[in-house]
Amino acid sequence: MRRSDVHVNGGDLNDLSLTLPDGSRLVVQVKTYRVPPSPSALVKLFAHRESSYLIVTVRPTESLTDAARTGVLNLITLEPASIIISGQDLLPKNQAIAIKAVPIRQGMPAWGRYALIRSLLLASEPLIQKELAECSGISQPAVVKNLKYLDGLVERTSGGWSPTDRNNLMSLLLEKYPGPRGAATYWYGLDRLHEQVREATKYAKEMGGEPLVSGDVAADIYAPWRLPDSATLYVRQMVDFSHAGFSPATKDEATLISVIPEDQTLWRTAPDMEREGLPLVDPLVTLWELTLSDAPDGPEAADHLKKAILSGTAV
């Protein structure tokens, strides 16, 4: 979208406000398809049309392309890369780039289960089922089902539920959790990283984004080990940080990564995680991020944070 001079200036995973190359604005409802929708599926979709649709899919079909070029819908495809907005092809062929195919994901992740595991690991005392339901954002019957799934890793005591072995339960979480996922934008700032995060957090709060700080900066606050070089900010809705002094960047150049996560339980497990005036995501999500780090000292930083969580000093 950046190559086509289309800018996202607001919205969330379902609805986006776009600024087009001519300066006009367009609000679109985003529909993502792992396989291109058939003509009959499009007819069904438009039978309940309430707004302008932006269809995002891997590859185009003749019916999709025709509908996009006549302005019936807006279209983004990956193979080949193309963007057709308001009937105009905004990505000229000489600017098209190869985009690595993303593996098809099977089903919706069990966000509530992972939030329940994080709640159990972070709790300083046993939790009853009602408390676990509140922490994880699922019903009590769902809590019961997931506790059965965790049989052998959790136990019921007179005070509630707690891990039998926190290290093994944490290993399960790190192995199974797919990460928060979602839509990311990348930004570059010139100030010291902690100052960038404070400014970005302040601006995101003003814009109603309810930011949660993660990445290197959160790890440095929870369990200092390595000098942070980037930060992640989870937000409820799209925030244009160019108005806060940041410049759009590539993934490799970014000092600030802004993500609207699919996993909305992040706000469930981080109500009391504010440190140094910053609202932090819970340390287990930060730990999961560190395990993916390609920095030379990334594994050591992850191990340091893991020990801090297990000892209770990170909470």
JOCOR-V710535 format. One record per residue. N is the residue number from 1. OMEGA is omega in whole degrees, 0 to 359 (* if undefined). Layout:
n=N omega=OMEGA
n=N omega=OMEGA
This chain:
n=1 omega=179
n=2 omega=179
n=3 omega=180
n=4 omega=179
n=5 omega=173
n=6 omega=184
n=7 omega=175
n=8 omega=182
n=9 omega=177
n=10 omega=177
n=11 omega=181
n=12 omega=183
n=13 omega=183
n=14 omega=183
n=15 omega=181
n=16 omega=171
n=17 omega=185
n=18 omega=169
n=19 omega=185
n=20 omega=183
n=21 omega=181
n=22 omega=178
n=23 omega=179
n=24 omega=181
n=25 omega=181
n=26 omega=175
n=27 omega=183
n=28 omega=172
n=29 omega=187
n=30 omega=175
n=31 omega=182
n=32 omega=181
n=33 omega=176
n=34 omega=172
n=35 omega=184
n=36 omega=178
n=37 omega=180
n=38 omega=176
n=39 omega=179
n=40 omega=177
n=41 omega=177
n=42 omega=177
n=43 omega=179
n=44 omega=180
n=45 omega=184
n=46 omega=175
n=47 omega=179
n=48 omega=184
n=49 omega=177
n=50 omega=181
n=51 omega=177
n=52 omega=183
n=53 omega=168
n=54 omega=180
n=55 omega=177
n=56 omega=181
n=57 omega=185
n=58 omega=185
n=59 omega=180
n=60 omega=169
n=61 omega=181
n=62 omega=182
n=63 omega=179
n=64 omega=182
n=65 omega=178
n=66 omega=180
n=67 omega=180
n=68 omega=184
n=69 omega=174
n=70 omega=175
n=71 omega=180
n=72 omega=178
n=73 omega=175
n=74 omega=191
n=75 omega=169
n=76 omega=176
n=77 omega=183
n=78 omega=185
n=79 omega=2
n=80 omega=178
n=81 omega=178
n=82 omega=177
n=83 omega=177
n=84 omega=182
n=85 omega=179
n=86 omega=177
n=87 omega=183
n=88 omega=175
n=89 omega=188
n=90 omega=177
n=91 omega=181
n=92 omega=184
n=93 omega=181
n=94 omega=176
n=95 omega=182
n=96 omega=181
n=97 omega=177
n=98 omega=179
n=99 omega=182
n=100 omega=180
n=101 omega=179
n=102 omega=180
n=103 omega=179
n=104 omega=180
n=105 omega=182
n=106 omega=174
n=107 omega=180
n=108 omega=178
n=109 omega=180
n=110 omega=184
n=111 omega=181
n=112 omega=179
n=113 omega=181
n=114 omega=176
n=115 omega=178
n=116 omega=178
n=117 omega=180
n=118 omega=179
n=119 omega=179
n=120 omega=182
n=121 omega=184
n=122 omega=183
n=123 omega=178
n=124 omega=179
n=125 omega=181
n=126 omega=180
n=127 omega=176
n=128 omega=185
n=129 omega=180
n=130 omega=179
n=131 omega=178
n=132 omega=178
n=133 omega=180
n=134 omega=181
n=135 omega=187
n=136 omega=179
n=137 omega=177
n=138 omega=181
n=139 omega=178
n=140 omega=174
n=141 omega=178
n=142 omega=176
n=143 omega=180
n=144 omega=181
n=145 omega=182
n=146 omega=175
n=147 omega=175
n=148 omega=177
n=149 omega=182
n=150 omega=182
n=151 omega=182
n=152 omega=179
n=153 omega=178
n=154 omega=179
n=155 omega=178
n=156 omega=177
n=157 omega=180
n=158 omega=181
n=159 omega=181
n=160 omega=184
n=161 omega=178
n=162 omega=179
n=163 omega=172
n=164 omega=178
n=165 omega=186
n=166 omega=180
n=167 omega=179
n=168 omega=179
n=169 omega=177
n=170 omega=178
n=171 omega=177
n=172 omega=180
n=173 omega=183
n=174 omega=179
n=175 omega=188
n=176 omega=186
n=177 omega=182
n=178 omega=186
n=179 omega=183
n=180 omega=182
n=181 omega=178
n=182 omega=182
n=183 omega=184
n=184 omega=169
n=185 omega=188
n=186 omega=188
n=187 omega=179
n=188 omega=177
n=189 omega=184
n=190 omega=182
n=191 omega=172
n=192 omega=189
n=193 omega=180
n=194 omega=178
n=195 omega=175
n=196 omega=183
n=197 omega=179
n=198 omega=180
n=199 omega=180
n=200 omega=179
n=201 omega=179
n=202 omega=181
n=203 omega=180
n=204 omega=176
n=205 omega=179
n=206 omega=180
n=207 omega=179
n=208 omega=184
n=209 omega=181
n=210 omega=188
n=211 omega=171
n=212 omega=183
n=213 omega=176
n=214 omega=179
n=215 omega=185
n=216 omega=183
n=217 omega=178
n=218 omega=179
n=219 omega=180
n=220 omega=178
n=221 omega=181
n=222 omega=185
n=223 omega=184
n=224 omega=179
n=225 omega=183
n=226 omega=180
n=227 omega=182
n=228 omega=175
n=229 omega=175
n=230 omega=179
n=231 omega=176
n=232 omega=178
n=233 omega=176
n=234 omega=183
n=235 omega=180
n=236 omega=183
n=237 omega=183
n=238 omega=178
n=239 omega=178
n=240 omega=185
n=241 omega=175
n=242 omega=178
n=243 omega=178
n=244 omega=176
n=245 omega=179
n=246 omega=177
n=247 omega=175
n=248 omega=183
n=249 omega=172
n=250 omega=180
n=251 omega=182
n=252 omega=182
n=253 omega=192
n=254 omega=169
n=255 omega=179
n=256 omega=178
n=257 omega=179
n=258 omega=186
n=259 omega=166
n=260 omega=188
n=261 omega=169
n=262 omega=181
n=263 omega=182
n=264 omega=178
n=265 omega=178
n=266 omega=180
n=267 omega=178
n=268 omega=187
n=269 omega=182
n=270 omega=182
n=271 omega=185
n=272 omega=186
n=273 omega=182
n=274 omega=178
n=275 omega=177
n=276 omega=178
n=277 omega=181
n=278 omega=175
n=279 omega=185
n=280 omega=168
n=281 omega=182
n=282 omega=188
n=283 omega=179
n=284 omega=175
n=285 omega=176
n=286 omega=178
n=287 omega=178
n=288 omega=179
n=289 omega=182
n=290 omega=180
n=291 omega=179
n=292 omega=185
n=293 omega=176
n=294 omega=176
n=295 omega=182
n=296 omega=181
n=297 omega=179
n=298 omega=180
n=299 omega=179
n=300 omega=179
n=301 omega=179
n=302 omega=180
n=303 omega=179
n=304 omega=179
n=305 omega=179
n=306 omega=179
n=307 omega=179
n=308 omega=178
n=309 omega=182
n=310 omega=180
n=311 omega=179
n=312 omega=183
n=313 omega=181
n=314 omega=184
n=315 omega=*
